[in-house]
Amino acid sequence: MSDNDMSSHDLHSPGVEPEGVSLQAIFGSIAISAVLVVILVAIGVTLSAQKFQEIKLEMTEATGYPVLRESNMEGAAKLSGYSKGMDGSYTIPIERAMELEAQESNQ
């Protein structure tokens, strides 16, 4: 048996698999894995931010940060109430202002 016959025999002998690994399959698997990781990280960040806001609200209510509570109440009052400023200007609720703007734009 010559060297040529022996190498041919070794490559095609039973139990030996060819090394035909597809480069596209490898890159496809990597791409899919990367997309899944990005999606999972985005979901995690979103859930963490939402949980942080819930905890912040609970802590504000529990500890009674007076400045934050007052600021929130003043802001809500400014957005939903009527008032007259010291300079003579008037403030109306934001919903009413949006209605008036919509009416003006339709005319």
SULBEL-V23495 format. One line per field, one symbol per residue. ss: DSSP state (a for helix, b for strand, c for the rest). A space follows every 10 residues. Layout:
ss = ???
This chain:
ss = ccaaaaaaaa accccccccc ccaaaaaaaa aaaaaaaaaa aaaaaaaaaa aaaaaaaaaa aaaccaaaaa aaaaaaaaaa ccbbcccccb bccaaaaaaa aaaaaac
